[in-house]
Amino acid sequence: MYVVVKTENLEVGTVVTYDHTASIWRASQGGETIVGVITAIDEEDSGYWAQVTFSGTAFALASRNVPDEGGALMVESGKVYVGTAPGCGIISPLPRGQESRLAGEFVMVHLR
């Protein structure tokens, strides 16, 4: 399930959070409690509008190589990595038959 929100020109797979000052969803820098993942984006006369998943499974861009066992989802510069602190979700383990996931690739995440 997703919600359509106003955003900037961002890539599919970018993790976003709400910027109260600008009243727009922007790339998350980490540490925010409410984040979502862009699953589709359209440009209109009034700006960019994105389908954003806030809970459940989505595919996000990795900022670092992801260990095969996955782990706690952390965010930096709109992309995800495995951290040690409890985050806002998890990055899934490596699916059977796939190669290790590298920075810049899509990884399956589960948002809570």
GICOR-V577848 format. One record per helix or strand. SS is the DSSP state (H for helix, E for strand). FROM is the first residue (numbers start at 1). TO is the last residue. Records with the same first field share a line. If there is no record, write none. Layout:
SS: FROM-TO  FROM-TO
This chain:
E: 3-7  15-19  24-27  36-44  47-53  56-62  66-66  71-76  79-83  89-91  101-101  106-111
